[in-house]
């Protein structure tokens, strides 16, 4: 990904997941923002966007962090929000195991308290070890937790999966991971 696309992706993550108010952007209940409003609000704060750049970021983002509406008039982040929104995801039966990437420096707290959303709506899990490893590397020396998601589900925990295949749950107690 080019530097311009990477910078734009980080900007979109920031305003669509965490701080839309910093540029005066309004998200609807499901996290959608008008692309025209996004372009206008961004320009007023010194970030120049256009529809082609936005489409390119959405299409080329390795993690598929963003989605465009069917009419290409709205955009939203697929998950990872700290702002209150409802992604309108249906409860879904997870695979038998999911993975969570973290760093060694967090393991003492995780072992004691389990996995918590840490300022987001959900704990994020991956069906792929490699993806969890990449997430863990972003935070330091990686540790990958194997989550017994089937047992959690059978015990009443609710799971959701985003458009980009990130699994989400409210919490993971230590008894469910290895």
Number of C-alpha atoms within 10 A of each C-alpha: 11 7 8 11 17 14 13 18 21 12 14 24 21 16 24 28 24 18 17 19 12 12 17 16 18 18 22 11 12 15 22 21 23 19 20 14 15 25 17 18 21 21 14 11 11 9 13 13 17 14 14 9 15 20 15 12 22 22 14 14 14 10 12 17 23 23 18 20 13 8 6 12 14 18 23 25 27 25 27 21 22 17 17 14 16 12 18 11 12 11 13 13 15 20 12 13 18 22 24 24 24 24 17 15 13 14 15 10 10 16 14 10 13 16 23 17 16 9 12 17 20 22 19 25 26 22 19 14 17 13 18 23 21 14 19 20 16 12 15 13 12 19 20 22 21 19 23 19 24 16 14 20 17 10 9 8 16 18 20 20 21 18 15 15 16 22 23 23 22 16 17 22 15 15 11 16 19 11
